[in-house]
Each structure stands twice: as structure tokens, then as C-alpha cells.
């Protein structure tokens, strides 16, 4: 089975369990060498700890929608101002 970009997907592995930035499958790769750390869509949810979230993803109160600042940027990357 292939995804929208023609990349082979292993059957049986749910999309949420695939490591890395899930937005790369939706929007494609962003600028070379850029990470989510400097993107304006990345925000911090402060509770007893601080959790990184992305505006472009669904926001739940679980770890499944936590985002990593070190992930490569997606095609919707916009420089933080």
C-alpha cells in the first residue's frame, strides 16, 4: 500500500505509531535543515510539565499529539517572528 506521496506503507502499523513528524506525510518536507523548533506553529502547553504541540495537529490531552522540536520541518513551516 502506498501513501499520497507514493511512499510504501507497511500494513499493520497504525499511522500514529510511525516515528517522526507525522505532518511530513500530509504536507511533505519543509526547508532543508529546518526543524520544528523554529516554526511559528509550535507552541507550549504548560501544566505540571511543559508539552510541545503543533497548531496543525489535533490537540488532545494525551501524549499521542505531543510534538518534538527536533523533528524536521514540514511543508507548512513558517519562520518564528
MOPAC internal coordinates of N, CA, C and O (Angstrom, degrees):
PM7 1SCF
backbone

  N    0.0000 0     0.00 0     0.00 0    0    0    0
  C    1.4482 1     0.00 0     0.00 0    1    0    0
  C    1.5331 1   108.18 1     0.00 0    2    1    0
  O    1.2310 1   120.76 1   -41.24 1    3    2    1
  N    1.3394 1   116.15 1   138.76 1    3    2    1
  C    1.4629 1   120.73 1  -179.65 1    5    3    2
  C    1.5281 1   110.59 1  -116.14 1    6    5    3
  O    1.2310 1   120.80 1   -31.11 1    7    6    5
  N    1.3438 1   116.08 1   148.89 1    7    6    5
  C    1.4553 1   120.51 1   177.31 1    9    7    6
  C    1.5249 1   109.92 1   -84.61 1   10    9    7
  O    1.2310 1   120.43 1     7.21 1   11   10    9
  N    1.3181 1   116.78 1  -172.79 1   11   10    9
  C    1.4535 1   123.60 1  -177.24 1   13   11   10
  C    1.5227 1   112.89 1   -57.99 1   14   13   11
  O    1.2310 1   120.51 1   147.76 1   15   14   13
  N    1.3274 1   116.62 1   -32.24 1   15   14   13
  C    1.4613 1   121.47 1  -177.01 1   17   15   14
  C    1.5273 1   112.66 1   -93.24 1   18   17   15
  O    1.2310 1   120.02 1  -174.88 1   19   18   17
  N    1.3336 1   117.57 1     5.12 1   19   18   17
  C    1.4530 1   121.58 1   178.45 1   21   19   18
  C    1.5087 1   114.83 1    83.95 1   22   21   19
  O    1.2310 1   120.27 1  -169.55 1   23   22   21
  N    1.3294 1   117.09 1    10.45 1   23   22   21
  C    1.4548 1   121.73 1   179.10 1   25   23   22
  C    1.5278 1   108.26 1   -85.38 1   26   25   23
  O    1.2310 1   121.11 1   -45.23 1   27   26   25
  N    1.3200 1   115.48 1   134.77 1   27   26   25
  C    1.4583 1   121.01 1  -178.38 1   29   27   26
  C    1.5382 1   110.45 1   -66.54 1   30   29   27
  O    1.2310 1   120.23 1   -47.76 1   31   30   29
  N    1.3286 1   117.17 1   132.24 1   31   30   29
  C    1.4616 1   123.31 1   177.88 1   33   31   30
  C    1.5162 1   107.91 1  -109.85 1   34   33   31
  O    1.2310 1   120.84 1   -50.10 1   35   34   33
  N    1.3266 1   116.00 1   129.90 1   35   34   33
  C    1.4547 1   119.51 1   176.49 1   37   35   34
  C    1.5176 1   108.27 1   -73.98 1   38   37   35
  O    1.2310 1   120.47 1   -54.23 1   39   38   37
  N    1.3019 1   116.70 1   125.77 1   39   38   37
  C    1.4569 1   120.03 1   179.74 1   41   39   38
  C    1.5208 1   109.54 1   -71.41 1   42   41   39
  O    1.2310 1   120.75 1   -33.79 1   43   42   41
  N    1.3218 1   116.17 1   146.21 1   43   42   41
  C    1.4476 1   121.89 1   179.27 1   45   43   42
  C    1.5186 1   113.45 1    96.26 1   46   45   43
  O    1.2310 1   119.59 1   165.14 1   47   46   45
  N    1.3172 1   118.39 1   -14.86 1   47   46   45
  C    1.4612 1   121.81 1   178.05 1   49   47   46
  C    1.5264 1   108.35 1   -99.64 1   50   49   47
  O    1.2310 1   119.90 1   -70.41 1   51   50   49
  N    1.3414 1   117.80 1   109.59 1   51   50   49
  C    1.4588 1   119.69 1   178.86 1   53   51   50
  C    1.5226 1   110.86 1   -59.48 1   54   53   51
  O    1.2310 1   120.31 1   -34.29 1   55   54   53
  N    1.3160 1   117.01 1   145.71 1   55   54   53
  C    1.4627 1   121.81 1  -177.57 1   57   55   54
  C    1.5168 1   112.29 1   -57.64 1   58   57   55
  O    1.2310 1   119.88 1   145.65 1   59   58   57
  N    1.3371 1   117.83 1   -34.35 1   59   58   57
  C    1.4581 1   120.08 1  -178.19 1   61   59   58
  C    1.5287 1   112.09 1   -71.51 1   62   61   59
  O    1.2310 1   119.67 1   165.26 1   63   62   61
  N    1.3302 1   118.23 1   -14.74 1   63   62   61
  C    1.4608 1   121.59 1  -178.81 1   65   63   62
  C    1.5270 1   112.83 1   -96.20 1   66   65   63
  O    1.2310 1   120.12 1   175.25 1   67   66   65
  N    1.3212 1   117.38 1    -4.75 1   67   66   65
  C    1.4570 1   120.85 1   178.52 1   69   67   66
  C    1.5261 1   107.75 1   -76.35 1   70   69   67
  O    1.2310 1   119.87 1   -53.46 1   71   70   69
  N    1.3557 1   117.86 1   126.54 1   71   70   69
  C    1.4608 1   119.79 1  -177.18 1   73   71   70
  C    1.5229 1   112.82 1   -69.13 1   74   73   71
  O    1.2310 1   121.03 1   -26.40 1   75   74   73
  N    1.3237 1   115.63 1   153.60 1   75   74   73
  C    1.4615 1   121.19 1   177.48 1   77   75   74
  C    1.5131 1   112.13 1   101.19 1   78   77   75
  O    1.2310 1   121.47 1     3.61 1   79   78   77
  N    1.3046 1   114.79 1  -176.39 1   79   78   77
  C    1.4580 1   122.20 1  -176.57 1   81   79   78
  C    1.5312 1   110.48 1   -70.68 1   82   81   79
  O    1.2310 1   119.55 1   -67.40 1   83   82   81
  N    1.3320 1   118.46 1   112.60 1   83   82   81
  C    1.4678 1   120.32 1  -178.82 1   85   83   82
  C    1.5248 1   113.04 1   -68.68 1   86   85   83
  O    1.2310 1   119.75 1   162.25 1   87   86   85
  N    1.3177 1   118.08 1   -17.75 1   87   86   85
  C    1.4614 1   121.10 1  -179.67 1   89   87   86
  C    1.5277 1   112.49 1   -75.80 1   90   89   87
  O    1.2310 1   119.91 1   165.12 1   91   90   89
  N    1.3193 1   117.78 1   -14.88 1   91   90   89
  C    1.4606 1   120.36 1   175.71 1   93   91   90
  C    1.5202 1   110.43 1   -64.59 1   94   93   91
  O    1.2310 1   120.17 1   146.47 1   95   94   93
  N    1.3268 1   117.29 1   -33.53 1   95   94   93
  C    1.4684 1   121.05 1   178.58 1   97   95   94
  C    1.5210 1   111.16 1   -71.49 1   98   97   95
  O    1.2310 1   120.15 1   153.34 1   99   98   97
  N    1.3219 1   117.31 1   -26.66 1   99   98   97
  C    1.4634 1   121.34 1  -177.35 1  101   99   98
  C    1.5233 1   111.90 1   -90.27 1  102  101   99
  O    1.2310 1   120.20 1   130.49 1  103  102  101
  N    1.3313 1   117.22 1   -49.51 1  103  102  101
  C    1.4648 1   121.97 1  -172.98 1  105  103  102
  C    1.5312 1   114.52 1  -106.52 1  106  105  103
  O    1.2310 1   119.88 1   173.63 1  107  106  105
  N    1.3114 1   117.84 1    -6.37 1  107  106  105
  C    1.4645 1   120.41 1  -177.64 1  109  107  106
  C    1.5174 1   111.26 1    81.99 1  110  109  107
  O    1.2310 1   120.84 1     2.27 1  111  110  109
  N    1.3120 1   115.99 1  -177.73 1  111  110  109
  C    1.4669 1   121.69 1  -177.63 1  113  111  110
  C    1.5182 1   111.50 1   -77.43 1  114  113  111
  O    1.2310 1   121.86 1   -31.58 1  115  114  113
  N    1.3217 1   114.05 1   148.42 1  115  114  113
  C    1.4580 1   120.77 1   177.83 1  117  115  114
  C    1.5151 1   111.17 1   -95.05 1  118  117  115
  O    1.2310 1   120.18 1    18.90 1  119  118  117
  N    1.3291 1   117.27 1  -161.10 1  119  118  117
  C    1.4655 1   121.45 1  -179.61 1  121  119  118
  C    1.5298 1   111.81 1   -59.60 1  122  121  119
  O    1.2310 1   121.14 1   -38.29 1  123  122  121
  N    1.3068 1   115.43 1   141.71 1  123  122  121
  C    1.4650 1   122.02 1  -179.01 1  125  123  122
  C    1.5310 1   111.17 1   -59.07 1  126  125  123
  O    1.2310 1   120.48 1   -50.13 1  127  126  125
  N    1.3226 1   116.68 1   129.87 1  127  126  125
  C    1.4580 1   122.10 1   176.15 1  129  127  126
  C    1.5222 1   115.27 1    82.67 1  130  129  127
  O    1.2310 1   119.18 1   175.38 1  131  130  129
  N    1.3319 1   119.17 1    -4.62 1  131  130  129
  C    1.4638 1   122.08 1   179.91 1  133  131  130
  C    1.5226 1   109.95 1   -89.56 1  134  133  131
  O    1.2310 1   121.13 1   -33.29 1  135  134  133
  N    1.3309 1   115.44 1   146.71 1  135  134  133
  C    1.4593 1   121.25 1   176.84 1  137  135  134
  C    1.5220 1   109.59 1  -121.31 1  138  137  135
  O    1.2310 1   120.99 1    -8.92 1  139  138  137
  N    1.3026 1   115.71 1   171.08 1  139  138  137
  C    1.4636 1   121.00 1   179.81 1  141  139  138
  C    1.5324 1   112.09 1   -65.73 1  142  141  139
  O    1.2310 1   120.35 1   161.07 1  143  142  141
  N    1.3185 1   116.93 1   -18.93 1  143  142  141
  C    1.4673 1   121.65 1  -177.33 1  145  143  142
  C    1.5233 1   112.27 1   -57.28 1  146  145  143
  O    1.2310 1   119.81 1   144.55 1  147  146  145
  N    1.3258 1   117.97 1   -35.45 1  147  146  145
  C    1.4589 1   121.02 1  -177.05 1  149  147  146
  C    1.5325 1   112.85 1  -102.89 1  150  149  147
  O    1.2310 1   120.23 1  -166.61 1  151  150  149
  N    1.3210 1   117.17 1    13.39 1  151  150  149
  C    1.4684 1   121.48 1  -178.80 1  153  151  150
  C    1.5297 1   110.74 1   -88.37 1  154  153  151
  O    1.2310 1   120.81 1   -37.09 1  155  154  153
  N    1.3176 1   116.06 1   142.91 1  155  154  153
  C    1.4624 1   120.50 1  -179.24 1  157  155  154
  C    1.5263 1   112.89 1   -73.32 1  158  157  155
  O    1.2310 1   119.61 1   165.54 1  159  158  157
  N    1.3237 1   118.36 1   -14.46 1  159  158  157
  C    1.4680 1   121.67 1   179.62 1  161  159  158
  C    1.5295 1   112.87 1   -81.36 1  162  161  159
  O    1.2310 1   120.07 1   164.99 1  163  162  161
  N    1.3275 1   117.47 1   -15.01 1  163  162  161
  C    1.4629 1   121.50 1   180.00 1  165  163  162
  C    1.5228 1   109.51 1   -79.24 1  166  165  163
  O    1.2310 1   120.40 1   -49.45 1  167  166  165
  N    1.3354 1   116.84 1   130.55 1  167  166  165
  C    1.4566 1   120.33 1   178.08 1  169  167  166
  C    1.5223 1   109.72 1  -137.00 1  170  169  167
  O    1.2310 1   121.07 1   -14.93 1  171  170  169
  N    1.3147 1   115.55 1   165.07 1  171  170  169
  C    1.4614 1   121.44 1  -176.30 1  173  171  170
  C    1.5130 1   110.39 1  -112.23 1  174  173  171
  O    1.2310 1   121.15 1   -51.30 1  175  174  173
  N    1.3147 1   115.40 1   128.70 1  175  174  173
  C    1.4632 1   122.34 1   176.48 1  177  175  174
  C    1.5212 1   106.12 1  -101.51 1  178  177  175
  O    1.2310 1   121.18 1   -68.18 1  179  178  177
  N    1.3255 1   115.35 1   111.82 1  179  178  177
  C    1.4614 1   119.86 1  -174.80 1  181  179  178
  C    1.5281 1   110.65 1   -97.83 1  182  181  179
  O    1.2310 1   121.41 1   -59.53 1  183  182  181
  N    1.2971 1   114.91 1   120.47 1  183  182  181
  C    1.4634 1   123.98 1   174.26 1  185  183  182
  C    1.5253 1   105.62 1  -131.09 1  186  185  183
  O    1.2310 1   119.50 1    42.48 1  187  186  185
  N    1.3143 1   118.56 1  -137.52 1  187  186  185
  C    1.4633 1   119.32 1   174.91 1  189  187  186
  C    1.5335 1   109.42 1   -67.36 1  190  189  187
  O    1.2310 1   120.95 1   155.71 1  191  190  189
  N    1.3239 1   115.78 1   -24.29 1  191  190  189
  C    1.4601 1   124.23 1   170.93 1  193  191  190
  C    1.5186 1   107.50 1  -125.87 1  194  193  191
  O    1.2310 1   120.24 1    -6.26 1  195  194  193
  N    1.3053 1   117.14 1   173.74 1  195  194  193
  C    1.4583 1   121.22 1   175.67 1  197  195  194
  C    1.5188 1   108.32 1  -107.72 1  198  197  195
  O    1.2310 1   120.74 1   -50.80 1  199  198  197
  N    1.3303 1   116.19 1   129.20 1  199  198  197
  C    1.4533 1   122.67 1  -179.17 1  201  199  198
  C    1.5198 1   108.97 1  -115.37 1  202  201  199
  O    1.2310 1   120.55 1   -45.85 1  203  202  201
  N    1.3220 1   116.55 1   134.15 1  203  202  201
  C    1.4567 1   120.56 1   177.93 1  205  203  202
  C    1.5198 1   108.97 1   -86.50 1  206  205  203
  O    1.2310 1   120.89 1   -45.33 1  207  206  205
  N    1.3230 1   115.91 1   134.67 1  207  206  205
  C    1.4617 1   122.81 1   179.68 1  209  207  206
  C    1.5208 1   108.57 1  -133.28 1  210  209  207
  O    1.2310 1   120.59 1   -20.53 1  211  210  209
  N    1.3173 1   116.48 1   159.47 1  211  210  209
  C    1.4596 1   122.08 1   177.32 1  213  211  210
  C    1.5221 1   108.50 1  -117.85 1  214  213  211
  O    1.2310 1   120.33 1   -45.58 1  215  214  213
  N    1.3253 1   116.97 1   134.42 1  215  214  213
  C    1.4649 1   121.95 1   179.88 1  217  215  214
  C    1.5257 1   112.44 1   -61.64 1  218  217  215
  O    1.2310 1   120.15 1   156.40 1  219  218  217
  N    1.3067 1   117.31 1   -23.60 1  219  218  217
  C    1.4554 1   121.81 1  -175.48 1  221  219  218
  C    1.5250 1   113.10 1   -84.55 1  222  221  219
  O    1.2310 1   120.29 1   173.61 1  223  222  221
  N    1.3121 1   117.05 1    -6.39 1  223  222  221
  C    1.4694 1   122.40 1   178.64 1  225  223  222
  C    1.5185 1   110.07 1  -110.88 1  226  225  223
  O    1.2310 1   121.41 1   -20.63 1  227  226  225
  N    1.3157 1   114.91 1   159.37 1  227  226  225
  C    1.4548 1   120.43 1   174.62 1  229  227  226
  C    1.5286 1   108.19 1   -63.76 1  230  229  227
  O    1.2310 1   120.45 1   -39.31 1  231  230  229
  N    1.3082 1   116.75 1   140.69 1  231  230  229
  C    1.4575 1   120.90 1  -179.34 1  233  231  230
  C    1.5213 1   109.46 1  -106.42 1  234  233  231
  O    1.2310 1   120.93 1   -71.48 1  235  234  233
  N    1.3279 1   115.82 1   108.52 1  235  234  233
  C    1.4594 1   120.66 1   173.33 1  237  235  234
  C    1.5184 1   107.42 1  -109.60 1  238  237  235
  O    1.2310 1   120.38 1    -5.06 1  239  238  237
  N    1.2918 1   116.88 1   174.94 1  239  238  237
  C    1.4565 1   120.19 1   177.18 1  241  239  238
  C    1.5237 1   111.31 1   -93.26 1  242  241  239
  O    1.2310 1   120.25 1  -162.30 1  243  242  241
  N    1.3152 1   117.13 1    17.70 1  243  242  241
  C    1.4581 1   121.43 1  -179.88 1  245  243  242
  C    1.5130 1   111.96 1  -109.27 1  246  245  243
  O    1.2310 1   121.53 1    -7.77 1  247  246  245
  N    1.3205 1   114.68 1   172.23 1  247  246  245
  C    1.4567 1   120.54 1  -178.45 1  249  247  246
  C    1.5241 1   112.47 1   -75.53 1  250  249  247
  O    1.2310 1   119.93 1   166.31 1  251  250  249
  N    1.3097 1   117.74 1   -13.69 1  251  250  249
  C    1.4577 1   121.45 1  -179.12 1  253  251  250
  C    1.5131 1   114.04 1   -63.63 1  254  253  251
  O    1.2310 1   119.85 1   156.70 1  255  254  253
  N    1.3259 1   117.90 1   -23.30 1  255  254  253
  C    1.4670 1   120.46 1   179.74 1  257  255  254
  C    1.5272 1   112.27 1  -109.70 1  258  257  255
  O    1.2310 1   120.17 1  -169.01 1  259  258  257
  N    1.3291 1   117.28 1    10.99 1  259  258  257
  C    1.4621 1   119.85 1   173.59 1  261  259  258
  C    1.5257 1   108.37 1   -66.86 1  262  261  259
  O    1.2310 1   120.40 1   -33.45 1  263  262  261
  N    1.3018 1   116.84 1   146.55 1  263  262  261
  C    1.4562 1   122.67 1  -176.47 1  265  263  262
  C    1.5199 1   108.58 1  -117.96 1  266  265  263
  O    1.2310 1   119.82 1   -25.06 1  267  266  265
  N    1.3032 1   117.95 1   154.94 1  267  266  265
  C    1.4566 1   122.44 1   179.72 1  269  267  266
  C    1.5270 1   109.97 1  -110.54 1  270  269  267
  O    1.2310 1   120.42 1   -48.22 1  271  270  269
  N    1.3184 1   116.81 1   131.78 1  271  270  269
  C    1.4667 1   121.37 1   179.99 1  273  271  270
  C    1.5210 1   111.57 1   -67.63 1  274  273  271
  O    1.2310 1   119.50 1   155.28 1  275  274  273
  N    1.3138 1   118.55 1   -24.72 1  275  274  273
  C    1.4686 1   122.21 1  -176.78 1  277  275  274
  C    1.5248 1   113.52 1   -83.92 1  278  277  275
  O    1.2310 1   119.80 1   171.58 1  279  278  277
  N    1.3339 1   117.99 1    -8.42 1  279  278  277
  C    1.4617 1   120.63 1  -179.28 1  281  279  278
  C    1.5240 1   110.70 1   -64.82 1  282  281  279
  O    1.2310 1   119.85 1   -31.66 1  283  282  281
  N    1.3291 1   117.89 1   148.34 1  283  282  281
  C    1.4660 1   120.17 1   175.40 1  285  283  282
  C    1.5254 1   110.38 1   -64.47 1  286  285  283
  O    1.2310 1   120.64 1   -35.54 1  287  286  285
  N    1.3030 1   116.38 1   144.46 1  287  286  285
  C    1.4675 1   121.81 1  -176.36 1  289  287  286
  C    1.5233 1   111.18 1   -69.26 1  290  289  287
  O    1.2310 1   121.28 1   -29.74 1  291  290  289
  N    1.3373 1   115.15 1   150.26 1  291  290  289
  C    1.4696 1   121.20 1   178.10 1  293  291  290
  C    1.5337 1   109.57 1   -93.67 1  294  293  291
  O    1.2310 1   120.52 1     0.74 1  295  294  293
  N    1.2975 1   116.61 1  -179.26 1  295  294  293
  C    1.4621 1   122.80 1  -177.95 1  297  295  294
  C    1.5136 1   114.35 1   -66.43 1  298  297  295
  O    1.2310 1   119.17 1   163.76 1  299  298  297
  N    1.3244 1   119.19 1   -16.24 1  299  298  297
  C    1.4705 1   122.90 1   178.72 1  301  299  298
  C    1.5232 1   111.72 1   -93.90 1  302  301  299
  O    1.2310 1   120.35 1  -166.22 1  303  302  301
  N    1.3298 1   116.94 1    13.78 1  303  302  301
  C    1.4671 1   121.94 1  -179.40 1  305  303  302
  C    1.5373 1   110.40 1   -58.09 1  306  305  303
  O    1.2310 1   121.25 1   -46.17 1  307  306  305
  N    1.3262 1   115.22 1   133.83 1  307  306  305
  C    1.4697 1   120.54 1   171.40 1  309  307  306
  C    1.5204 1   107.47 1  -137.29 1  310  309  307
  O    1.2310 1   121.29 1   -47.16 1  311  310  309
  N    1.2957 1   115.13 1   132.84 1  311  310  309
  C    1.4788 1   122.05 1  -175.27 1  313  311  310
  C    1.5263 1   110.95 1   -60.44 1  314  313  311
  O    1.2310 1   120.74 1   -45.74 1  315  314  313
  N    1.3297 1   116.18 1   134.26 1  315  314  313
  C    1.4649 1   121.64 1   177.44 1  317  315  314
  C    1.5203 1   109.06 1   -67.78 1  318  317  315
  O    1.2310 1   120.68 1   -40.35 1  319  318  317
  N    1.3260 1   116.30 1   139.65 1  319  318  317
  C    1.4798 1   119.65 1  -177.02 1  321  319  318
  C    1.4860 1   112.36 1  -109.44 1  322  321  319
  O    1.2310 1   120.10 1   180.00 1  323  322  321

